Every structure is written in C-alpha cells, then in structure tokens.
C-alpha cells in the first residue's frame, strides 16, 4: 500500500515538474520521447533464446569465473528453456567445479570457488560487438533483496585513466537493486548510468537516477539504450528516461553482458553500497532472472 501512495505522490510531483521526484531522491515515471523503433532502426543481431541451451556462437561464460562481490559466477547457473534465458541464483554448501581453473589460476584477481551464493553472467565478448545503434532486453527481474540483475555494455578501454570515456565506457542500460524496498518507494524502479576511467580512485561515473518500470518482478519490461556519437539515451518500454554525455561518449565497439550479482565482498553476501539491502533468500531458495530476448539495431 505504501508503495502505491509513493507512486501516486510521484505522479503529482511530476505534474508540477518532471525533475522534482529526483530532486528529493524518489524514482520518476518515464515520460520522455517515444523510441519509434521501426521507423529509425533495423535489426543487426539478436538472441530469442528459442533453443534448449545457450548459443555459444553468441555468448560466452568464461569472462569471469571466480569470486564476484558477495558470491560467484558460474556457467551452471545459466539455462535456456521455454523461449527464455534463465540465470538462477542459489546457495551451494559445496563449491561448484571450476572448469576454467587452468586458464584463470594465474590471473591476479583469481580466487577459488567456495561455499556460497552462485549466479552467472553471459557476455558477447569475442562474439559480437557494435558501435552505436539501439540495444534492448525484455525480461523479468529476480525476486530477492541483496542482489541485482543488469544489462550492460563494456569495452576494454574503460580501464584507461585519461579523463575520457571516448576510448571505452561501461554503460549500465539497467540495474535492478531495490526489490521490495517499499518503505521509501523504490520497489519497482531501476537505475541506469555509465562508468569510465577504470575502477580505482580515478573512476568517474554518471547516472540518470531511478525510474519506475511496470511491475518488473512479475511482468516483462523492456530496457533499452540508444547510443550515438553524441549521447546515450535510455528507455523503459520504449519511452525515454534520460540522457548522458559525461566524459565524452564511447567511440569504440562495445560488447553486451547480461548478469546477476550478489551484494557483498570476498564471496560473502551482505548489504553494500549498491543499496540492495541484505539477502532475503535463505539456502534452499532460488531467484530467477528471466530474459525473453536481447536485440541490437543499427540506425537506418
């Protein structure tokens, strides 16, 4: 009930000024321009997840096979069925097998798998990249606090510390972090933003803040990015939410990532800076990130 009151309040505030909710740290309702997808874009790449297993010509799972914040990424948590990609998050009392141990063991960031929360990431790195266009996912978000799902893009240049994102930027088309965060009305919202200049003390970022989707933990929504040489434009269900130009827009090809992460550090789940709250699942529970499709378009 409280969440409905907050959303009604947001609607009233947006009648006064579309920027007012964000000024008091509340989510806003998308009210920008329509995408006009068919008029402006043509499809160049897609995965409809119609098979029975992940299409390895389009995706790989070897990019990160080690500890990931408060849990671990593992390919066994990825499945394809009923026309959907499913990334499952679950707790394991015994570590899962690391099939890429010999490949990764000498990397500086490598850590052994241990008991804990396991989930997954798929990446189109070395399979598909594109510069500019429109990128969209249709999905249902995983139901748990203490974790989040995301659709994002990367380029190796993001680690270059040069005061610019033009050589490569992490673009977070959406991240979900606020499941059942009803007390302050964030429950049905996502955030979008960018990161560049590496992941150390020099890192820089920008965000368009929080935006409501339509019952995203129960129903499919689309989350999209229009990327051109001048700006990033973000969309929910084909309606613009905001734009970012900070750091100069990436001019290099980017690959796609679809992922879930568990909040925490050193493989231990707990609430962290992402605002997810504590893990609401117990061992034996699972959460599913359900993806209907991922599609990429070029400008006509």
NORVENBEL-V734703 format. One record per pair of residues at least 24 apart in sequence whose C-alpha atoms are under 10 Angstrom apart, sorted by the first residue. I is the first residue (numbers start at 1). J is the second residue. Records with the same first field share a line. If there is no record, write none. Layout:
I=J / J
This chain:
1=182 / 183
2=182 / 183 / 184 / 185
3=180 / 181 / 182 / 183 / 184 / 185 / 186 / 187 / 188
4=182 / 185
5=185
6=182 / 183 / 184 / 185 / 186
7=185 / 186 / 188 / 212
10=185
21=210 / 211
22=208 / 209 / 210 / 211
25=184 / 186 / 209 / 210
26=184 / 185 / 186 / 189 / 209 / 210 / 211 / 212
27=184 / 185 / 186 / 187 / 188 / 189 / 190 / 191 / 209 / 210 / 211 / 212 / 213
28=186 / 189 / 209 / 210 / 211 / 212 / 213 / 241
29=189 / 210 / 211 / 212 / 213 / 214 / 236 / 239 / 240 / 241
30=211 / 212 / 213 / 234 / 235 / 236 / 237 / 238 / 239 / 240 / 241 / 242
31=235 / 236 / 239 / 240 / 241 / 242
32=234 / 235 / 236 / 238 / 239 / 240 / 241 / 242
33=235 / 238 / 239 / 240 / 241 / 242
34=235 / 236 / 237 / 238 / 239 / 240 / 241
35=134 / 224 / 225 / 226 / 233 / 234 / 235 / 236 / 237 / 238 / 239 / 240
36=238 / 239
37=134 / 238 / 297 / 299
38=297 / 300
39=299 / 300
40=133 / 134 / 297 / 298 / 299 / 300
41=133 / 134 / 296 / 297 / 298 / 299 / 300
42=133 / 134 / 296 / 297 / 298 / 299 / 300
43=133 / 134 / 135 / 295 / 296 / 297 / 298 / 299 / 300
44=130 / 133 / 134 / 295 / 296 / 297 / 298 / 299
45=128 / 129 / 130 / 135 / 294 / 295 / 296 / 297 / 298
46=135 / 136 / 137 / 293 / 294 / 295 / 296 / 297
47=84 / 85 / 137 / 291 / 292 / 293 / 294 / 295 / 296
48=83 / 84 / 85 / 138 / 291 / 292 / 293 / 294 / 295
49=79 / 80 / 81 / 82 / 83 / 84 / 85 / 86 / 291 / 292 / 293 / 294
50=80 / 81 / 82 / 83 / 84 / 85 / 292 / 293
51=80 / 81 / 82 / 83 / 84 / 85
52=79 / 80 / 81 / 82 / 83 / 84 / 85
53=78 / 79 / 80 / 81 / 84 / 85
54=78 / 79 / 80 / 81 / 85 / 86 / 122
55=80
56=122 / 124 / 127
57=124 / 126 / 127 / 128
58=122 / 123 / 124 / 125 / 126 / 127 / 128
59=121 / 122 / 123 / 124 / 125 / 126 / 127 / 128 / 256 / 257 / 258
60=121 / 122 / 123 / 124 / 125 / 126 / 127 / 257
61=120 / 121 / 122 / 123 / 124 / 125 / 257
62=99 / 100 / 103 / 104 / 121 / 122 / 123 / 125
63=104 / 121 / 122 / 123 / 124 / 125 / 126
64=100 / 104 / 109 / 110 / 120 / 121 / 122 / 123
65=98 / 99 / 100 / 101 / 103 / 104 / 105 / 110 / 111 / 112 / 113 / 120 / 121
66=98 / 100 / 101 / 104 / 105 / 109 / 110 / 111 / 112 / 113 / 114 / 267
67=109 / 110 / 111 / 112 / 113 / 114 / 116 / 117 / 118 / 265 / 266 / 267 / 268
68=110 / 111 / 117 / 118 / 119 / 120 / 260 / 261 / 262 / 263 / 264 / 265 / 266 / 267 / 268
69=261 / 262 / 263 / 264 / 265 / 266 / 267 / 268 / 269 / 270 / 272
70=116 / 117 / 118 / 146 / 147 / 261 / 262 / 263 / 264 / 265 / 266 / 267 / 268 / 269 / 270 / 271 / 272
71=113 / 114 / 115 / 116 / 117 / 118 / 119 / 120 / 147 / 260 / 261 / 262 / 263 / 264 / 265 / 266 / 267 / 268 / 269 / 270
72=96 / 111 / 112 / 113 / 114 / 115 / 116 / 117 / 118 / 119 / 120 / 121 / 260 / 261 / 262 / 266 / 267 / 268
73=113 / 117 / 118 / 119 / 120 / 121 / 122 / 259 / 260 / 261 / 262
74=98 / 99 / 113 / 118 / 119 / 120 / 121 / 122
75=99 / 118 / 119 / 120 / 121 / 122
76=118 / 119 / 120
77=118 / 119 / 120 / 121 / 288
78=119 / 120 / 121 / 122 / 259 / 288 / 289
79=290
80=290 / 291
82=292
83=290 / 291 / 292 / 293
84=138 / 139 / 289 / 290 / 291 / 292 / 293
85=139 / 258 / 288 / 289 / 290 / 291 / 292 / 293 / 294
86=120 / 139 / 140 / 142 / 287 / 288 / 289 / 290 / 291 / 292
87=119 / 120 / 121 / 122 / 142 / 149 / 258 / 259 / 260 / 287 / 288 / 289 / 290 / 291
88=118 / 119 / 120 / 142 / 260 / 286 / 287 / 288 / 289 / 290
89=117 / 118 / 119 / 120 / 142 / 143 / 144 / 147 / 260 / 261 / 262 / 281 / 285 / 286 / 287 / 288 / 289
90=116 / 117 / 118 / 119 / 281 / 282 / 283 / 284 / 285 / 286 / 287 / 288
91=115 / 116 / 117 / 118 / 119 / 281 / 282 / 283 / 284 / 285 / 286
92=116 / 117 / 118 / 283 / 284
93=117 / 283
111=266 / 267
112=267
113=267
114=267 / 268
115=267 / 268
116=267 / 268 / 269 / 283
117=261 / 262 / 267 / 268 / 269 / 282 / 283 / 286
118=260 / 261 / 262 / 267
119=147 / 259 / 260 / 261 / 262 / 286 / 287 / 288 / 289
120=149 / 258 / 259 / 260 / 261 / 262 / 289
121=149 / 150 / 151 / 257 / 258 / 259 / 260 / 261
122=256 / 257 / 258 / 259 / 260
123=152 / 153 / 154 / 255 / 256 / 257 / 258 / 259
124=153 / 154 / 254 / 255 / 256 / 257 / 258
125=153 / 154 / 155 / 254 / 255 / 256 / 257
126=255
127=255 / 256
128=253 / 254 / 255 / 256
129=153 / 154 / 155 / 252 / 253 / 254 / 255 / 256 / 296
130=252 / 253 / 254 / 255 / 256 / 296 / 297 / 298
131=227 / 228 / 229 / 250 / 251 / 252 / 253 / 254 / 255 / 298
132=225 / 226 / 227 / 228 / 229 / 230 / 231 / 232 / 249 / 250 / 251 / 252 / 253 / 254 / 296 / 297 / 298 / 299
133=225 / 226 / 227 / 228 / 229 / 232 / 296 / 297 / 298 / 299 / 300
134=224 / 225 / 226 / 227 / 228 / 232 / 233 / 234 / 295 / 296 / 297 / 298 / 299
135=173 / 223 / 224 / 225 / 226 / 227 / 234 / 235 / 256 / 294 / 295 / 296 / 297 / 298
136=173 / 222 / 223 / 224 / 225 / 226 / 234 / 235 / 236 / 237 / 238 / 293 / 294 / 295 / 296 / 297
137=173 / 174 / 220 / 221 / 222 / 223 / 224 / 225 / 236 / 237 / 258 / 291 / 292 / 293 / 294 / 295 / 296
138=219 / 220 / 221 / 222 / 223 / 224 / 236 / 237 / 290 / 291 / 292 / 293 / 294 / 295
139=216 / 217 / 218 / 219 / 220 / 221 / 222 / 223 / 289 / 290 / 291 / 292 / 293 / 294
140=215 / 216 / 217 / 218 / 219 / 220 / 221 / 222 / 288 / 289 / 290 / 291 / 292
141=175 / 176 / 177 / 179 / 188 / 215 / 216 / 217 / 218 / 219 / 220 / 221 / 260 / 287 / 288 / 289 / 290 / 291
142=176 / 177 / 179 / 216 / 217 / 218 / 260 / 286 / 287 / 288 / 289 / 290
143=178 / 179 / 180 / 216 / 217 / 218 / 280 / 281 / 286 / 287 / 288 / 289
144=177 / 178 / 179 / 180 / 217 / 262 / 276 / 277 / 278 / 279 / 280 / 281 / 285 / 286 / 287 / 288
145=176 / 177 / 178 / 179 / 180 / 181 / 187 / 262 / 263 / 270 / 271 / 275 / 276 / 277 / 278 / 279 / 280 / 281
146=177 / 178 / 179 / 261 / 262 / 263 / 264 / 269 / 270 / 271 / 272 / 274 / 275 / 276 / 277 / 278 / 279 / 280 / 281
147=176 / 177 / 178 / 179 / 260 / 261 / 262 / 263 / 264 / 269 / 270 / 271 / 272 / 274 / 275 / 276 / 277 / 278 / 279 / 280 / 281 / 287
148=175 / 176 / 177 / 178 / 179 / 190 / 259 / 260 / 261 / 262 / 263 / 274 / 275 / 276 / 289
149=174 / 175 / 176 / 177 / 190 / 258 / 259 / 260 / 261 / 262 / 288 / 289 / 290
150=174 / 175 / 176 / 177 / 190 / 191 / 192 / 223 / 257 / 258 / 259 / 260 / 261 / 289
151=175 / 176 / 192 / 223 / 224 / 256 / 257 / 258 / 259 / 260 / 294
152=192 / 193 / 194 / 224 / 225 / 254 / 255 / 256 / 257 / 258 / 259
153=194 / 253 / 254 / 255 / 256 / 257 / 258
154=195 / 196 / 250 / 252 / 253 / 254 / 255 / 256 / 257
155=196 / 250 / 252 / 253 / 254 / 255 / 256
156=198 / 252 / 253 / 254 / 255
157=196 / 197 / 198 / 250 / 252 / 254
158=195 / 196 / 197 / 198 / 199 / 203 / 250
159=195 / 196 / 197 / 198 / 199 / 200 / 203
160=196 / 197 / 198 / 199 / 202 / 203
161=196 / 197 / 198 / 199 / 200 / 201 / 202 / 203 / 204
162=196 / 197 / 198 / 202 / 247
163=196 / 197 / 198 / 202 / 203 / 204 / 247 / 248
164=196 / 197 / 204 / 246 / 247 / 248 / 249 / 250
165=194 / 195 / 196 / 197 / 198 / 204 / 205 / 245 / 246 / 247 / 248 / 249 / 250 / 251 / 252
166=196 / 229 / 246 / 247 / 248 / 249 / 250 / 251 / 252
167=196 / 197 / 248 / 249 / 250 / 251 / 252 / 253
168=195 / 196 / 197 / 198 / 248 / 249 / 250 / 251 / 252 / 253 / 254
169=194 / 195 / 196 / 197 / 198 / 205 / 247 / 248 / 249 / 250 / 251 / 252 / 254
170=194 / 195 / 196 / 197 / 198 / 205 / 250 / 254 / 255
171=195 / 196 / 205 / 206 / 207 / 225 / 227 / 232 / 250 / 254 / 256
172=207 / 225 / 234 / 257
173=223 / 224 / 225 / 226 / 232 / 233 / 234 / 235 / 236
174=210 / 211 / 222 / 223 / 224 / 225 / 234 / 235 / 236
175=210 / 223 / 259 / 260 / 274
176=210 / 216 / 217 / 260 / 274 / 276
177=261 / 263 / 274 / 275 / 276 / 277
178=210 / 274 / 275 / 276 / 277
179=216 / 217 / 276 / 277 / 280
180=217 / 276 / 277 / 280
181=275 / 276 / 277
185=212
186=210 / 211 / 212
187=212 / 213 / 215 / 216 / 217
188=212 / 213 / 214 / 215 / 216 / 217
189=213 / 214 / 215 / 216
190=216 / 223 / 236
191=241
192=223 / 225 / 234 / 235 / 241 / 242 / 243 / 244
193=232 / 234 / 242 / 243 / 244
194=232 / 244 / 245 / 246 / 247 / 249
195=246 / 247
196=246 / 247 / 248 / 250
197=247
204=246 / 247
205=246 / 247
206=244 / 245 / 246 / 247
207=242 / 243 / 244 / 246
208=233 / 234 / 241 / 242 / 243 / 244
209=241 / 242
210=241
211=235 / 236 / 241 / 242
212=236 / 241
213=237
217=288 / 289 / 290
219=290
220=290 / 291 / 292
221=291 / 292
222=291 / 292 / 293 / 294
223=294
224=294 / 295 / 296
225=296
226=296 / 297 / 298 / 299
227=251 / 298 / 299
228=299
256=294 / 296
258=289 / 291 / 294
259=289
260=287 / 288 / 289
